[in-house]
Amino acid sequence: MAGGVGFSVCILKDEIQHKILSYKLNTHNTVFKVELVALGEVPSWAVETNYKINILSDSGSSIHAVKDHRTKSKFVNGIKEKFRLTERFVGFAWVKAHIGIPGMSLPIASPNKQALTKK
């Protein structure tokens, strides 16, 4: 997404690209907020499609924010609520780097990528 702020969510099924969701956001958003927005899009997609998925993200700060019980941010708590409501569909984990992870190095690279795989 040249010249802007955005993210893509790469959905894989059996390590084969199934779908890519791309979004453009206002340029005033921080990388941290974009990563949280990307995480927040995933639970809705999982429920709509009835897929059980795992999110692999290199954004330790976003994962920590979503898991932290002391968060006071309304925005972060909204993302946390999406995960709470879809906990039987969605799991997520931090990965150290993109190397060797299907979907994390696709040429659609944007400010944030989340790789999802069917459980």
CYANA upper distance limits for C-alpha pairs under 8 A (distance plus 0.5 A):
  1 MET  CA      5 VAL  CA      7.37
  1 MET  CA      6 GLY  CA      6.85
  1 MET  CA      7 PHE  CA      8.33
  1 MET  CA     24 LYS  CA      7.83
  1 MET  CA    110 SER  CA      6.43
  1 MET  CA    111 PRO  CA      8.41
  4 GLY  CA     24 LYS  CA      7.59
  4 GLY  CA     25 LEU  CA      7.93
  4 GLY  CA     26 ASN  CA      8.06
  4 GLY  CA     27 THR  CA      6.36
  5 VAL  CA     24 LYS  CA      6.40
  5 VAL  CA     25 LEU  CA      5.89
  5 VAL  CA     26 ASN  CA      6.96
  5 VAL  CA     27 THR  CA      5.86
  5 VAL  CA     29 ASN  CA      7.68
  5 VAL  CA     34 VAL  CA      8.33
  5 VAL  CA    111 PRO  CA      7.34
  6 GLY  CA     22 SER  CA      7.87
  6 GLY  CA     23 TYR  CA      5.94
  6 GLY  CA     24 LYS  CA      4.72
  6 GLY  CA     25 LEU  CA      5.76
  6 GLY  CA     34 VAL  CA      7.32
  6 GLY  CA    110 SER  CA      7.11
  6 GLY  CA    111 PRO  CA      6.52
  6 GLY  CA    112 ASN  CA      7.77
  7 PHE  CA     22 SER  CA      6.28
  7 PHE  CA     23 TYR  CA      6.08
  7 PHE  CA     24 LYS  CA      7.26
  7 PHE  CA     34 VAL  CA      7.44
  7 PHE  CA     35 GLU  CA      8.26
  7 PHE  CA     38 ALA  CA      7.10
  7 PHE  CA    110 SER  CA      5.90
  7 PHE  CA    111 PRO  CA      6.00
  7 PHE  CA    112 ASN  CA      5.32
  7 PHE  CA    113 LYS  CA      6.79
  8 SER  CA     20 ILE  CA      7.02
  8 SER  CA     21 LEU  CA      5.91
  8 SER  CA     22 SER  CA      4.70
  8 SER  CA     23 TYR  CA      6.90
  8 SER  CA     38 ALA  CA      7.95
  8 SER  CA    108 ILE  CA      8.15
  8 SER  CA    109 ALA  CA      8.01
  8 SER  CA    110 SER  CA      6.80
  8 SER  CA    111 PRO  CA      8.49
  8 SER  CA    112 ASN  CA      6.88
  8 SER  CA    113 LYS  CA      5.89
  8 SER  CA    114 GLN  CA      7.70
  9 VAL  CA     20 ILE  CA      6.06
  9 VAL  CA     21 LEU  CA      5.53
  9 VAL  CA     22 SER  CA      6.91
  9 VAL  CA     38 ALA  CA      7.46
  9 VAL  CA     42 VAL  CA      8.42
  9 VAL  CA    113 LYS  CA      6.08
  9 VAL  CA    114 GLN  CA      5.63
  9 VAL  CA    115 ALA  CA      7.06
  9 VAL  CA    116 LEU  CA      8.33
 10 CYS  CA     17 GLN  CA      7.56
 10 CYS  CA     18 HIS  CA      8.21
 10 CYS  CA     19 LYS  CA      6.65
 10 CYS  CA     20 ILE  CA      5.11
 10 CYS  CA     21 LEU  CA      7.11
 10 CYS  CA    103 GLY  CA      6.71
 10 CYS  CA    104 MET  CA      8.47
 10 CYS  CA    113 LYS  CA      7.42
 10 CYS  CA    114 GLN  CA      6.65
 10 CYS  CA    115 ALA  CA      5.73
 10 CYS  CA    116 LEU  CA      6.97
 11 ILE  CA     17 GLN  CA      6.63
 11 ILE  CA     18 HIS  CA      5.94
 11 ILE  CA     19 LYS  CA      5.57
 11 ILE  CA     20 ILE  CA      6.49
 11 ILE  CA    103 GLY  CA      8.28
 11 ILE  CA    115 ALA  CA      6.61
 11 ILE  CA    116 LEU  CA      5.46
 11 ILE  CA    117 THR  CA      7.04
 12 LEU  CA     16 ILE  CA      5.69
 12 LEU  CA     17 GLN  CA      5.07
 12 LEU  CA     18 HIS  CA      5.50
 12 LEU  CA     19 LYS  CA      7.51
 12 LEU  CA    102 PRO  CA      8.39
 12 LEU  CA    103 GLY  CA      7.58
 12 LEU  CA    115 ALA  CA      7.57
 12 LEU  CA    116 LEU  CA      6.21
 12 LEU  CA    117 THR  CA      5.62
 12 LEU  CA    118 LYS  CA      7.65
 13 LYS  CA     17 GLN  CA      7.04
 13 LYS  CA     18 HIS  CA      6.37
 13 LYS  CA    117 THR  CA      6.25
 13 LYS  CA    118 LYS  CA      6.25
 14 ASP  CA    117 THR  CA      7.59
 14 ASP  CA    118 LYS  CA      7.66
 15 GLU  CA    102 PRO  CA      6.52
 15 GLU  CA    103 GLY  CA      8.22
 15 GLU  CA    117 THR  CA      7.61
 17 GLN  CA    103 GLY  CA      7.69
 25 LEU  CA     29 ASN  CA      7.71
 25 LEU  CA     34 VAL  CA      8.44
 29 ASN  CA     33 LYS  CA      6.67
 29 ASN  CA     34 VAL  CA      7.07
 30 THR  CA     34 VAL  CA      6.77
 31 VAL  CA     35 GLU  CA      6.64
 31 VAL  CA    111 PRO  CA      7.80
 31 VAL  CA    112 ASN  CA      8.40
 32 PHE  CA     36 LEU  CA      6.84
 32 PHE  CA     61 SER  CA      8.05
 32 PHE  CA     62 SER  CA      7.16
 33 LYS  CA     37 VAL  CA      6.63
 34 VAL  CA     38 ALA  CA      6.66
 34 VAL  CA    111 PRO  CA      8.43
 34 VAL  CA    112 ASN  CA      7.69
 35 GLU  CA     39 LEU  CA      6.79
 35 GLU  CA     59 SER  CA      7.69
 35 GLU  CA     62 SER  CA      6.99
 35 GLU  CA    112 ASN  CA      6.59
 36 LEU  CA     40 GLY  CA      6.60
 36 LEU  CA     62 SER  CA      6.33
 36 LEU  CA     76 VAL  CA      7.96
 36 LEU  CA     79 ILE  CA      7.77
 37 VAL  CA     41 GLU  CA      6.85
 37 VAL  CA     79 ILE  CA      8.21
 38 ALA  CA     42 VAL  CA      7.43
 38 ALA  CA    112 ASN  CA      8.00
 38 ALA  CA    113 LYS  CA      8.35
 38 ALA  CA    114 GLN  CA      7.85
 39 LEU  CA     43 PRO  CA      8.27
 39 LEU  CA     79 ILE  CA      8.05
 39 LEU  CA    114 GLN  CA      8.11
 40 GLY  CA     44 SER  CA      8.16
 40 GLY  CA     79 ILE  CA      5.67
 40 GLY  CA     82 LYS  CA      7.28
 40 GLY  CA     83 PHE  CA      8.26
 41 GLU  CA     45 TRP  CA      7.14
 42 VAL  CA     46 ALA  CA      6.73
 42 VAL  CA     90 VAL  CA      8.49
 43 PRO  CA     47 VAL  CA      6.82
 43 PRO  CA     82 LYS  CA      6.75
 43 PRO  CA     83 PHE  CA      6.69
 43 PRO  CA     86 THR  CA      6.57
 43 PRO  CA     89 PHE  CA      7.92
 43 PRO  CA     90 VAL  CA      6.86
 44 SER  CA     48 GLU  CA      6.67
 44 SER  CA     82 LYS  CA      8.06
 45 TRP  CA     49 THR  CA      6.65
 46 ALA  CA     50 ASN  CA      6.11
 46 ALA  CA     51 TYR  CA      5.51
 46 ALA  CA     52 LYS  CA      6.92
 46 ALA  CA     53 ILE  CA      7.40
 46 ALA  CA     89 PHE  CA      6.80
 46 ALA  CA     90 VAL  CA      7.62
 47 VAL  CA     51 TYR  CA      7.24
 47 VAL  CA     86 THR  CA      7.54
 47 VAL  CA     89 PHE  CA      7.48
 50 ASN  CA     89 PHE  CA      8.12
 51 TYR  CA     89 PHE  CA      7.00
 51 TYR  CA    118 LYS  CA      7.17
 52 LYS  CA     88 ARG  CA      7.85
 52 LYS  CA     89 PHE  CA      4.79
 52 LYS  CA     90 VAL  CA      6.39
 52 LYS  CA    118 LYS  CA      6.23
 52 LYS  CA    119 LYS  CA      5.91
 53 ILE  CA     89 PHE  CA      6.62
 53 ILE  CA     90 VAL  CA      5.60
 53 ILE  CA     91 GLY  CA      6.88
 53 ILE  CA    116 LEU  CA      6.54
 53 ILE  CA    117 THR  CA      5.93
 53 ILE  CA    118 LYS  CA      5.17
 53 ILE  CA    119 LYS  CA      5.76
 54 ASN  CA     90 VAL  CA      6.36
 54 ASN  CA     91 GLY  CA      5.21
 54 ASN  CA     92 PHE  CA      5.70
 54 ASN  CA     93 ALA  CA      8.06
 54 ASN  CA    116 LEU  CA      5.88
 54 ASN  CA    117 THR  CA      6.02
 54 ASN  CA    118 LYS  CA      7.21
 54 ASN  CA    119 LYS  CA      7.04
 55 ILE  CA     90 VAL  CA      7.95
 55 ILE  CA     91 GLY  CA      6.67
 55 ILE  CA     92 PHE  CA      4.83
 55 ILE  CA     93 ALA  CA      6.76
 55 ILE  CA    114 GLN  CA      6.84
 55 ILE  CA    115 ALA  CA      6.32
 55 ILE  CA    116 LEU  CA      5.33
 55 ILE  CA    117 THR  CA      7.65
 56 LEU  CA     92 PHE  CA      6.42
 56 LEU  CA     93 ALA  CA      5.79
 56 LEU  CA     94 TRP  CA      6.43
 56 LEU  CA     95 VAL  CA      6.70
 56 LEU  CA    114 GLN  CA      6.55
 56 LEU  CA    115 ALA  CA      5.93
 56 LEU  CA    116 LEU  CA      7.00
 57 SER  CA     92 PHE  CA      8.08
 57 SER  CA     93 ALA  CA      6.90
 57 SER  CA     94 TRP  CA      5.56
 57 SER  CA     95 VAL  CA      6.22
 57 SER  CA    113 LYS  CA      8.02
 57 SER  CA    114 GLN  CA      6.09
 57 SER  CA    115 ALA  CA      7.59
 58 ASP  CA     94 TRP  CA      5.95
 58 ASP  CA     95 VAL  CA      5.49
 58 ASP  CA     96 LYS  CA      6.37
 58 ASP  CA     97 ALA  CA      6.62
 58 ASP  CA     98 HIS  CA      7.84
 59 SER  CA     63 ILE  CA      6.96
 59 SER  CA     94 TRP  CA      7.25
 60 GLY  CA     64 HIS  CA      6.50
 60 GLY  CA     94 TRP  CA      6.49
 61 SER  CA     65 ALA  CA      6.61
 62 SER  CA     66 VAL  CA      6.79
 63 ILE  CA     67 LYS  CA      6.69
 63 ILE  CA     93 ALA  CA      8.09
 63 ILE  CA     94 TRP  CA      7.62
 64 HIS  CA     68 ASP  CA      6.34
 65 ALA  CA     71 THR  CA      7.42
 65 ALA  CA     76 VAL  CA      7.41
 66 VAL  CA     76 VAL  CA      7.03
 66 VAL  CA     77 ASN  CA      7.96
 66 VAL  CA     79 ILE  CA      7.50
 66 VAL  CA     80 LYS  CA      5.87
 67 LYS  CA     80 LYS  CA      8.02
 71 THR  CA     76 VAL  CA      7.68
 71 THR  CA     77 ASN  CA      7.41
 72 LYS  CA     76 VAL  CA      8.30
 72 LYS  CA     77 ASN  CA      7.68
 73 SER  CA     77 ASN  CA      6.54
 74 LYS  CA     78 GLY  CA      6.55
 75 PHE  CA     79 ILE  CA      7.14
 76 VAL  CA     80 LYS  CA      6.73
 77 ASN  CA     81 GLU  CA      6.58
 78 GLY  CA     82 LYS  CA      7.03
 79 ILE  CA     83 PHE  CA      7.13
 80 LYS  CA     84 ARG  CA      6.68
 81 GLU  CA     85 LEU  CA      6.65
 82 LYS  CA     86 THR  CA      6.83
 83 PHE  CA     87 GLU  CA      6.09
 83 PHE  CA     90 VAL  CA      7.56
 86 THR  CA     90 VAL  CA      6.71
 87 GLU  CA     91 GLY  CA      7.52
 98 HIS  CA    104 MET  CA      5.93
 98 HIS  CA    105 SER  CA      7.28
 99 ILE  CA    104 MET  CA      8.16
 99 ILE  CA    105 SER  CA      8.24
101 ILE  CA    105 SER  CA      8.22
102 PRO  CA    115 ALA  CA      7.78
103 GLY  CA    115 ALA  CA      6.07
104 MET  CA    113 LYS  CA      7.05
104 MET  CA    114 GLN  CA      7.62
104 MET  CA    115 ALA  CA      6.58
105 SER  CA    109 ALA  CA      7.53
109 ALA  CA    113 LYS  CA      7.52
